[in-house]
Amino acid sequence: MTYFLDFDRTVFDYDSYLAYFTDIPAFAPFKERILSLSGKNDDVSTQKRREMFEELDIWYEKGGYKFTPGELQRFMFPDAFDFLRAHGKDSVIITSGGTSTLFQEDKIKSAGAAEMVAEVRYLHGRNLLKGSEILALCGRYKEPFVFIDDLVEQLDHVAAAVPKISLFEIRRDGKAGSGKYPVIRLLNELPI
């Protein structure tokens, strides 16, 4: 079995991290925009958020800040650590970012997740949907395949690209799911 895992809000407590991250003095130029756009899913907010994170990626690459080893480990969901200890060799984190992967790479390394899984795949640029990437990865990993994400758009894209994959919508926020996919709250609810 191979588990394809989203990172933010699946393995990593993005909402708690966001409060920490926006209080780091070096990130002050981005704080108000991050907070005002966070959680809004309309087209205008999504575009503005994408533009802001592209700007943040460039700033980060130029040395604006550097996450230290272990700095973000406290934002890993406790059940994610347990799951990855048991199934990390059968797991691939697949995550998307802005124009660059460096910010997300450093975030995942600082959280301690990168060394717990078989591989981490980073999507960046304009094509941030995960279906074609997971389809390509299926040729390198063993069946059956499972994909877990909090975003229905990602689940839909993977469902269309990889019909033989089992899909789970993870809802860490306790809210109801979309109704399209089985909902889990913790990774230990996945089939083993």
C-alpha positions in Angstrom: 0.0 0.0 0.0 1.2 3.5 -0.8 -0.1 6.6 1.0 0.1 9.9 -0.9 -0.3 12.6 1.7 -0.9 16.3 1.4 1.2 18.3 3.9 -0.7 21.4 5.2 -3.8 20.6 7.2 -3.1 16.8 6.7 0.2 16.2 8.3 1.0 19.7 9.5 -1.1 22.0 11.6 -1.1 24.9 9.2 -3.5 27.1 11.2 -1.4 27.0 14.4 1.8 27.4 12.3 0.2 30.5 10.6 -0.2 32.3 14.0 3.5 31.5 14.8 4.8 32.4 11.4 3.0 35.7 11.2 4.5 36.8 14.5 8.1 36.2 13.4 9.4 39.8 13.0 11.1 39.0 9.7 7.7 38.2 8.2 6.1 41.6 9.3 5.9 42.9 5.7 3.6 40.0 4.8 1.6 39.6 8.0 -1.5 41.7 7.3 -1.9 40.3 3.8 -1.5 36.7 5.0 -4.1 37.2 7.8 -6.6 39.1 5.6 -6.5 36.4 2.8 -6.3 33.3 5.0 -9.3 31.1 4.8 -11.0 33.0 1.9 -11.6 30.8 -1.1 -13.2 33.2 -3.6 -11.4 33.7 -6.9 -10.1 37.2 -6.1 -8.7 36.2 -2.7 -7.2 33.1 -4.2 -5.4 35.1 -6.9 -4.2 37.7 -4.3 -3.0 35.0 -2.0 -1.1 33.3 -4.9 0.5 36.6 -5.8 1.5 37.3 -2.2 3.0 33.9 -1.7 4.9 34.2 -5.0 6.4 37.5 -3.6 7.1 35.7 -0.3 8.9 32.9 -2.1 11.2 35.3 -3.9 11.9 37.2 -0.6 12.6 33.8 1.2 15.0 32.6 -1.6 16.9 35.9 -1.3 17.6 35.1 2.4 14.7 37.0 4.0 14.4 34.2 6.6 15.5 30.6 7.1 13.6 27.9 9.1 16.0 26.1 11.5 16.0 22.3 12.0 13.2 21.4 14.4 11.8 24.9 14.5 8.4 23.7 13.1 8.3 20.2 14.5 5.7 21.2 17.1 3.2 21.9 14.3 3.2 18.3 13.1 -0.1 16.7 14.2 0.6 14.1 16.9 -1.2 11.3 15.0 0.8 12.2 11.9 4.1 11.5 13.7 2.6 8.1 14.8 1.4 7.3 11.4 4.7 8.2 9.7 6.7 6.2 12.2 4.6 3.2 11.3 4.0 3.8 7.6 6.5 6.5 6.5 8.4 4.1 4.2 5.1 3.6 2.3 4.2 7.3 2.2 4.9 10.2 -0.2 4.2 13.8 0.8 2.9 15.7 -2.2 2.5 19.4 -1.7 2.1 22.5 -3.8 3.5 26.0 -3.4 4.2 29.2 -5.3 6.9 30.0 -7.8 9.6 28.2 -5.9 9.8 25.1 -3.8 12.5 26.3 -1.3 10.1 27.8 1.3 7.9 24.6 1.3 11.0 22.4 1.3 12.5 24.2 4.3 9.2 24.1 6.1 8.8 20.3 5.6 12.4 19.7 6.7 12.1 21.9 9.7 9.0 20.1 10.8 10.9 16.8 10.6 8.6 15.2 8.0 11.0 14.9 5.1 13.1 12.2 6.7 10.1 10.2 7.8 8.7 9.4 4.3 9.9 7.7 1.2 9.8 10.9 -0.9 8.5 14.4 -0.9 7.2 15.9 -4.2 6.8 19.6 -4.6 4.5 21.2 -7.2 5.1 24.8 -8.0 4.4 27.4 -10.6 0.9 27.5 -12.2 0.0 23.8 -12.3 -0.6 23.0 -8.6 -3.1 20.2 -9.1 -1.8 16.8 -8.0 -3.5 14.3 -10.3 -0.9 14.0 -13.0 2.0 14.0 -10.5 0.4 11.1 -8.5 -0.4 9.2 -11.7 3.3 9.4 -12.6 4.3 8.3 -9.1 2.0 5.2 -9.2 4.4 3.6 -11.6 7.1 3.6 -8.9 5.2 2.6 -5.8 3.1 -0.4 -4.8 -0.7 -0.8 -4.9 -3.2 -0.2 -3.5 -2.9 3.6 -3.6 -4.5 6.0 -1.1 -4.6 9.8 -1.4 -5.5 12.1 1.5 -6.1 15.9 1.2 -8.2 18.5 2.8 -9.1 20.2 -0.5 -11.9 18.7 -2.6 -10.4 20.3 -5.8 -7.3 18.2 -5.3 -9.3 15.0 -4.5 -11.4 15.6 -7.7 -8.3 16.1 -9.8 -6.6 12.9 -8.5 -9.9 10.9 -8.9 -10.0 11.9 -12.6 -6.3 11.1 -13.2 -6.0 7.9 -11.1 -9.3 6.0 -11.1 -7.8 3.1 -9.1 -6.9 5.2 -6.0 -8.8 5.4 -2.7 -9.5 8.9 -1.7 -10.1 10.4 1.8 -11.0 14.0 2.7 -9.3 14.9 5.9 -11.2 17.4 8.1 -8.9 18.5 11.0 -11.3 21.4 11.7 -14.1 19.1 12.8 -16.4 20.4 10.1 -18.5 18.1 7.8 -16.9 17.0 4.6 -18.0 17.7 1.1 -20.1 14.6 0.9 -18.1 13.4 -2.1 -15.4 11.3 -0.3 -15.1 9.4 3.0 -14.0 11.8 5.7 -11.3 11.1 8.3 -10.2 13.3 11.2 -7.0 11.5 12.0 -4.5 9.5 9.9 -4.9 6.4 12.0 -8.5 6.1 10.6 -7.0 5.1 7.2 -7.0 1.5 6.0 -3.8 -0.3 6.7 
